[in-house]
């Protein structure tokens, strides 16, 4: 699925980036030394084999003039800082960041080189794994996310956009939802619910957000495509660019997109399998936020299929039904 935010670069430009990053060491000779990685939906990414045989990953942000959503402001800097932060915990298998360049003098956007993680993308191989291996992997994912959530913050919201921060989670979350609706309005997005109807559903349950007093690091985008696996074990987790300071229930492992909303093995690995009514309220609020983001971003990225558009539309509907009736 292609996205128009991707900032693709020529082989010659990538060579110049590598030479800067690795003190004169550029890509190896041959067409296969630079290969585009097409799984991502936002940044451009390349697998680069250097002249010394080492394989590294290059990630390039959208160009400065690209239209992005408000919460996506400065997210590459967020990703680099977050990966470097969580790497302090050896239980979180993240790649090493070799070089980050935000000067924009060599490229029209920020870029960084990072370690290539050994293993296969979990999204590609999970269905072919034995059931017991799938269970163990999901359990391990829950354990990793719990470790990520162990990092405390000093405010709620996004590192990259000070306008989407607050001292209380309730205030920050309302700002975050409003920013998505503002993005949607800029693109004349038509939901199946009015904007004020969506706001009313959030405010109906907003008091449940008052239970959260301590911000923690939340990956938010920890779906199967962002994990790597080898020999039945998780070898890496990537794509921390959408991380924020929030509460753990905002993690993907608590969203229930494809499992009917029941208790999952990742929840068991995390150690959280029961939920109070207030926690359920927050889970549905976070699901609505995710669905609104997914639907709105379709109008920014201009995907070449309607898969995300149709799924997110349905997801908004089922989430709103719960929020409006409970």
N, C-alpha and C positions, 0 to 999 in steps of 0.2 A: 504494500500500500504506500504510494508515494505521497510526499508532502511538499508544498511549495515554500516552506521555510528552510529547506535544506540548502546549505551554502557550499555547493560542490566546487572543488578546485582542480586545476590542471595538475598533471604529473610534475611539471616544472615548478609550479608553486609549492607543491607538497615537498619537493626536494629542497627548496630554499628553507622551508619551515624546519625540516629535519636537520639540515646543516646548522641552523641556529641552535636548535635544541640540544644537539649531541656533539657540539664543539667541532663542527666540520665533517661529521660522519653523515653521509646521505644515504638514500636508498640503494639497494643492490641493483645491478644491471638487470634488464629484462622486463617484459611486460607484466609479469606476475608479482613483481616486488611491491606494487601498490595496488590493493584491491579494495573496492568500495564495500562497506558493510551496510546492508540495506534493511536490517531489522528495525532500526530506530525510526521514529516518526517526526522528529523535531530537528536534531542536529545532523550534520553530515559526519560520517565516520569512515575511517580507512584502516585496514590492516597494512602495515608497512614493514617490509623486511629490509633491515639495514645492511650496509655493505659488510658488516662483521657477522652477519647471519642472525642477529637478534631480531625477533619479531615484536613490534610495539603497535599500539593502537593510537591513532590520531583522531581527535574529536574537535569539530569546528562549529562554533555557534552560528546562528542565522546572522546575515549581514545587518549592519546598524539600521538600515531603513526598513527592515522587514517588520510587518505588523505582527505583534505578539500580544498575548493577553497580559493584563496588569500584573498578575502574580508571577509571570515569567520574566519580569525585569531582572537583569543581572544574574540569571540562574546558573550560568557557567561558573562564575566566581563562587557561587554558593556550592556547586558540586565539588569543586576543587577543595574548598575549605572544609566541607563536610567529610569528604573521603579522608583527608589528612587528619581530621579530628578522630573519626572512628577507628582509624588504623592503630590508634593507641591501645585498642582492645584486641588482642590476638584471636578472640572468639568470633570476630567479625571479619570474614575473609574478603577484603577489598584490595584492589590493585594499587601498586605504588604509582604516584604521580611523578613523572620524570621531569616535566617542564610545563609551565603555564605562562602564556604570553598574552597580555592584555594591552600591548602598546598600540596595536592596529596599524603599525607602519609597514609590516610585511604582508598582512592579511587584513581584509576589511572587517574582521571580527576577532573575538578572542578564540584561542585554540589551546589545546594541551595534548601532550603525549603521555600515555600511561602504559603500565605493564599489561601484556596480553595474558588473560587468565586461561589456564589449562582447563580443558573439558568442553562439553557440548552445552549449547543453550537449552535450558530445561524445557522451554516451550516446544522445541523441536523433537525432543526424545522422550518426554515423560510418558506418553501413551504406550510406548514400546517397552517400558520398564516393568518388571514383575510387580505385582500388587504390594508385596512386602517392602520392596525397594521404594515404591512411591510413598508408602506410609512413612518410612524412615526419613525420606527426603522432606516431606511436608512437616514432620515433627522437627527436623533440624532447622527448617525455615522459621518456625515459630520461636525456636531458641535464639536464633540470630536476631530476629526482630526485637525480642525482649532485651537483648544486649544493646541494640541501637537505642532503644527507648531509655536506657540507663544513663544517657548523657543529659544533665540538667541544663536548662536555659535561664536567662534573666528577664526575658519578655516573651509574650506570645506573638506568633506571626512569622513573617518571612524576613530572612536576612537581606535579600536583594531589594526589597521595597519597604522603606520606613513607613509609608502611608498605610501599609497593611500589618501594623503592629499595634499592640495595646498591652496594658498592665494586667488586664483580666482576659480570660479566655472567651467569655461571653462577648465582650466588646470586639475582640480580635476576630472571632468567627463571623460576627455580623458584618464587619468590614470586608472580610474575605468573600462572603456570599454577595454582598453588594457590588464588589469589584467584578465578579463574574456577570452579574446582571448589567453592569455598566458596559462591559465588553460586548455582551449580547446586544444591547441597545445600539451600540456603535455599528453593528453589522445588521441591524434590523431583523434579529432572530425572532421568529414566531414560535413560541412554545405552545403546547396544548393547554397551558394554564396562563392566565394573565400574570404580569410581573408582580402586581400587588397581591395576587392570590398566592404566589410563591413566597413572597415576603411574609404574608400572614401565617403560612404554615410553619415557617422558621420561628416567628415570634411566639406562636402558640406553645412551642416546646423549648424556648430559649432559656427558661429558668433552670432546666436540667444542666446547662453549661456552667452554672454557678458553682457546681460541686468541684470543679477543677481549679485548683489554686497554684499548682506547680507546673511550669512548662517543661516538657521533655522533648528530645529530638525525635521526630517522626519522619521516616523515609517517604511514606505516602504512596510511592509508586512501585512497591515491591511485589510485582506480579511475576509469574513464571518466566517471561522473556528477559527479566533482569537478574536471573540466577543462572549459574553455570554448574554443571554436575559432571563428575567422573568417578567411575568405579562405585556407583551408587551413593556418592556423597556430594554435598554442596562444596564447590571449590571457589566460588566467588559470588559477590553481589555487586551490582553496578547501578549507575543512573541515580545518583543522589541529588540531581539538580533541583528537584521539586520538594526537597526536604524543608520542613518548617518546624517551629517550636509550638507544640500543641499537646494533645493527649494521646495515649497509645491506641484508643479505640478508633482513631482516624486512620489506622493502618489498613492496608488492603486485606490483611488476613481476617479482618472483622467485617468485611463488606458483604460477603455472601452473594457475589454476582452469579456464580455458576453452580452453587451447591444447594440451592433451595433455602439457605439461611440457617441450616443446622450447625451442630458442633462439628468442626473439622479437625483433622490431624494437626494442622498448623496451630489451631487454638490450643490443642492438647500440649503441643510442644511449648507454646508460649506460657501455658499454665493458667489460662483464662477460658473457662467453659460455661460459666453461668453469668447471668446478667440481671441486674435490678431493672425496674421499669425506667428509671432515669437513664441508666446506661443504654437501654434499648432506644429511648428517645434520641440520645446523642448518636447512636449508630445510624438511625434513620436520617438524622440531620446531615451526618457526614456522607451518607449515601446520596442524598439529594444534591449536596454540593458536588460530589464526584460526577453525578449524572449531568448536572448543569454544565460543568466544565467540559465533559466529553462532547455534549451536544454543541456547545458554543464554539469549541475549537475546530469543529468541522468547517465553520465559516471563515476561519483564519487560515487553515491549512489546505483547503480545497482538495481533499482526498479524491482519488480516482474511483472509489467505490462508495456506496451508501451504507456499508456495514455498520460503521460506528454511529452514523446518524440514526439509523433505524433502531439499533440496540439502545442507544442512550435515550431516545424518545420513549421507548417502552419502559426503561428503567426509571425515568422521571415519573411516569404514570403510576407504576406499582409503589414507588416510594411515597408519592403524594397521597395515594389512597390511604396508606397507614397513617401518615402525619395528619391528615384531615379527619380521620375517624377515631383516633385514639385520644 
